[in-house]
């Protein structure tokens, strides 16, 4: 529904409803791809639409009526929710950023936007995890795996196993070179995560070795079993990554939510907490451990090692996974 040159109508030509217009403009902006990004922005846009229609909002149903004053009022509303403990800073910032992106998609320009969501909200998001990650409980993970198996989501089951056992990101688990990792696990006792990594961190210049314990070997064995014929990873040879996300991974997320697992990234944090306890002998700070106070050197050594295994190479980001000081 590309509307180049036809932005003069209601909602800049995207229909009569503000709730419908935003997602349609985002789909055009991302050319029908980036499904997860479009959905995330669309969900946050719907929160803005609900505010517009509420007693606190302006009552608008046409994006042409939205100006900077409306966005400032919405920012004040979000700030009030933060102060009342009903919304965290990160969520509020994400909502403002998505409103910016969606309005730009609708308008075709960036003339109406919040320049700096963090400054407008008057706070900076915390990067210290204060809530214990989902997926630390092996029984919880097993229930998720059983449910996915019953629904014949075998490849998503493999993703969950790999993420929990190795700390892989979603993309890394999907694109992992399974035959190579299996060979490394059996012959070296450790695996080097290289495929699908973030920010171009791959190859000999950025090794990322993870100990191949029995859980890692079992995850790799299952993943190889579910890998499509003649494929080295979890994608079929003629399958597009984005299509796999849309048609296979996204539908399975409902099962994760049903068993109180917020997402695949939680499994990565659960791995980090487990590794911290293995390396220090203390529970992770987010689980009540006090190693960062009792033995700061040991705490820092563990954070550095885990950051290498997760592909960050910066110990200071570990607080987002295991809690404790920055």
C-alpha positions in Angstrom: 0.0 0.0 0.0 2.7 2.5 -0.9 1.4 6.0 -0.9 4.2 8.1 -2.3 2.7 11.4 -3.3 -0.7 10.7 -1.8 -0.3 11.9 1.8 -3.0 14.5 1.7 -5.9 12.3 2.9 -7.0 11.3 6.4 -4.1 9.7 8.3 -1.9 10.8 5.3 -3.8 8.4 3.0 -3.5 5.3 5.2 -7.2 5.0 6.1 -9.8 6.3 8.6 -8.5 4.6 11.8 -5.3 5.8 13.5 -4.8 2.2 14.9 -4.8 0.8 11.4 -2.8 3.6 9.7 0.3 3.3 11.8 1.0 -0.4 11.2 0.3 0.0 7.5 2.8 2.9 7.2 5.4 0.8 9.1 4.9 -2.1 6.7 5.6 0.2 3.8 8.6 1.8 5.5 10.2 -1.6 6.0 9.1 -2.9 2.6 7.2 -5.8 3.9 10.1 -7.2 5.9 11.6 -6.9 9.5 8.4 -8.5 10.9 9.5 -8.4 14.5 10.5 -4.7 14.3 7.3 -3.8 12.7 5.3 -5.7 15.3 7.2 -4.1 18.2 6.7 -0.6 16.8 3.0 -1.4 16.0 2.3 -2.7 19.6 3.8 0.5 21.1 1.9 2.6 18.6 -1.4 1.0 19.8 -0.6 2.1 23.3 -0.3 5.7 22.0 -3.6 5.3 20.1 -5.3 4.1 23.3 -4.0 7.1 25.1 -5.3 9.4 22.3 -8.8 7.9 22.8 -8.7 8.1 26.6 -9.8 10.9 28.9 -6.2 12.0 29.2 -5.7 12.2 25.5 -6.8 14.6 22.8 -9.4 12.3 21.3 -7.8 12.4 17.8 -8.2 9.7 15.2 -6.3 11.4 12.5 -2.5 11.6 12.4 -2.6 14.9 10.7 -3.9 16.4 14.0 -0.9 15.2 16.0 1.6 18.0 16.6 4.5 18.4 19.1 2.1 19.6 21.8 0.3 16.2 21.6 3.6 14.4 21.9 4.6 16.6 24.9 1.3 15.7 26.6 1.9 12.0 25.9 5.4 12.3 27.4 4.0 13.9 30.5 1.5 11.1 30.8 4.3 8.5 30.5 6.4 10.4 33.1 3.4 10.3 35.5 3.1 6.5 35.0 6.8 6.1 35.8 6.4 8.1 39.0 3.5 6.0 40.1 5.5 2.8 39.4 3.1 1.7 36.7 5.8 1.8 33.9 9.6 1.4 33.8 11.8 4.0 32.1 12.9 1.6 29.4 9.4 0.9 28.3 8.4 4.5 28.3 11.5 5.4 26.2 10.7 2.6 23.7 7.1 3.8 23.4 8.2 7.4 22.5 10.8 6.1 20.1 8.1 3.9 18.3 5.7 6.9 18.1 8.6 8.9 16.5 9.2 6.1 14.0 5.6 5.6 13.2 4.8 9.3 12.7 7.8 9.6 10.4 6.4 6.6 8.4 3.0 8.2 8.2 4.1 11.7 7.4 7.1 11.0 5.2 9.2 13.5 7.3 10.4 14.0 10.8 8.9 17.4 11.4 6.8 16.2 14.4 8.8 14.1 16.9 10.4 14.0 20.3 14.0 14.8 19.8 15.4 12.9 22.8 13.0 10.5 24.6 15.4 10.0 27.5 15.8 13.8 28.1 12.1 14.5 27.7 11.3 11.8 30.3 13.9 13.3 32.6 15.5 9.9 33.4 17.9 7.5 31.8 17.0 3.9 31.6 18.7 1.5 34.1 21.0 -1.1 32.7 21.1 -3.1 35.9 18.9 -6.1 36.0 16.8 -6.2 39.1 14.5 -9.1 38.2 15.8 -12.6 38.1 15.6 -14.0 34.5 13.1 -16.5 33.5 14.4 -19.9 32.5 16.8 -20.5 35.4 14.5 -23.2 36.7 15.3 -26.3 34.6 11.8 -27.7 35.3 10.2 -24.5 33.9 12.3 -24.9 30.7 11.4 -28.6 30.5 7.7 -27.7 30.6 8.3 -25.2 27.8 10.1 -27.9 25.8 7.4 -30.4 26.3 4.7 -28.0 25.2 6.7 -27.0 22.1 7.1 -30.7 21.3 3.4 -31.4 21.6 2.8 -28.6 19.1 5.5 -29.9 16.7 7.7 -26.9 17.1 10.8 -29.0 16.9 13.1 -26.3 15.5 12.0 -23.8 18.1 12.6 -26.5 20.8 16.2 -26.6 19.4 16.5 -22.9 19.7 15.4 -23.0 23.4 17.9 -25.7 24.1 20.8 -24.0 22.4 20.0 -20.6 24.0 19.8 -22.0 27.5 22.8 -24.3 27.2 25.2 -21.9 25.4 23.9 -18.3 25.9 23.3 -17.9 22.1 21.1 -15.1 20.8 18.1 -16.1 18.7 19.8 -15.4 15.4 22.9 -17.3 16.5 20.9 -20.4 17.4 19.1 -20.3 14.1 22.2 -19.9 12.0 24.7 -22.0 14.0 26.9 -24.2 11.9 25.8 -27.4 13.6 28.2 -29.9 12.1 31.2 -27.7 12.9 30.0 -27.1 16.5 29.4 -30.9 17.0 32.9 -31.6 15.8 34.4 -29.0 18.1 32.4 -30.3 21.1 33.4 -33.9 20.6 37.1 -33.2 19.8 37.9 -30.0 21.7 35.5 -30.0 24.5 34.4 -26.5 23.7 32.6 -24.7 20.8 33.3 -21.4 19.1 30.1 -19.4 18.4 30.6 -17.6 15.1 27.5 -17.7 12.9 24.8 -15.0 13.1 26.8 -13.0 15.7 26.1 -9.3 16.3 28.1 -6.4 15.0 30.4 -8.4 12.7 32.1 -10.2 15.6 33.2 -13.4 14.0 36.3 -15.2 12.7 39.7 -15.6 14.3 39.8 -12.0 15.4 36.8 -12.6 17.7 36.8 -16.1 19.1 33.9 -16.9 21.4 34.5 -20.2 23.1 32.0 -21.9 25.3 32.6 -25.1 27.3 30.8 -28.1 25.7 29.3 -29.8 28.8 26.7 -32.5 28.5 23.8 -29.9 28.2 25.6 -28.3 25.2 26.2 -31.6 23.6 22.6 -32.7 24.1 21.4 -29.4 22.6 23.6 -29.8 19.6 22.5 -33.4 19.0 18.8 -32.4 19.1 19.4 -29.4 16.8 21.2 -31.6 14.3 18.3 -34.0 14.4 15.8 -31.3 13.7 17.9 -29.5 11.0 16.3 -29.8 7.6 17.9 -32.2 5.0 21.2 -31.0 3.5 21.3 -27.9 5.8 24.0 -27.0 8.2 21.7 -25.0 10.5 18.0 -24.7 11.5 16.9 -23.2 8.1 16.0 -25.2 5.1 18.3 -24.6 2.1 15.6 -22.6 0.3 14.2 -20.9 3.5 14.5 -17.2 4.2 15.5 -16.2 7.7 12.8 -13.5 8.0 10.1 -16.0 6.8 11.3 -18.5 9.4 10.9 -15.9 12.1 7.4 -14.9 10.9 6.0 -18.3 10.2 7.7 -20.6 12.8 9.3 -18.6 15.6 6.6 -15.9 16.3 3.7 -18.4 16.6 5.7 -20.4 19.1 6.3 -17.4 21.3 2.8 -17.7 22.6 3.8 -21.0 24.2 6.8 -19.4 25.9 4.6 -16.6 27.3 2.1 -19.2 28.5 4.8 -20.8 30.6 6.0 -17.5 31.9 9.1 -17.3 29.7 9.3 -13.7 28.4 11.5 -14.5 25.5 14.6 -16.2 24.2 16.8 -13.4 25.6 15.8 -14.5 29.1 17.4 -17.8 28.4 20.7 -16.0 27.6 20.5 -14.2 30.9 19.7 -17.4 32.7 22.9 -18.9 31.2 24.9 -15.9 32.4 23.6 -16.3 36.0 24.4 -20.0 36.0 27.9 -19.4 34.7 28.5 -16.7 37.3 27.7 -19.2 40.0 29.9 -21.8 38.4 32.8 -19.4 38.2 32.5 -17.7 41.6 30.8 -20.2 43.8 28.2 -17.4 44.6 24.7 -16.8 43.3 24.4 -14.1 40.7 23.7 -10.6 42.3 20.2 -10.6 40.9 19.6 -13.9 42.8 20.9 -12.4 46.0 24.6 -13.1 45.7 27.1 -10.8 47.3 30.4 -11.7 45.6 30.8 -8.2 44.1 31.1 -7.0 47.7 33.0 -9.9 49.2 35.6 -10.4 46.4 35.5 -7.7 43.8 38.4 -9.2 41.8 36.7 -12.6 41.5 33.4 -10.8 40.5 35.2 -8.8 37.8 37.0 -11.9 36.5 33.7 -13.8 36.2 32.0 -10.9 34.5 34.8 -10.6 31.9 34.7 -14.3 31.2 30.9 -14.4 30.8 31.0 -11.3 28.6 33.4 -13.1 26.3 31.1 -16.1 26.1 28.1 -14.0 25.3 30.0 -12.0 22.6 30.1 -8.6 24.3 33.7 -8.5 25.3 32.8 -5.8 27.9 32.4 -6.8 31.5 30.4 -3.6 32.2 27.4 -4.8 30.3 27.0 -7.9 32.5 24.9 -6.1 35.0 22.0 -6.2 32.5 22.2 -10.0 32.7 23.2 -10.9 36.2 22.5 -7.7 38.2 24.8 -5.9 40.7 26.8 -2.8 40.1 27.7 -1.3 36.7 
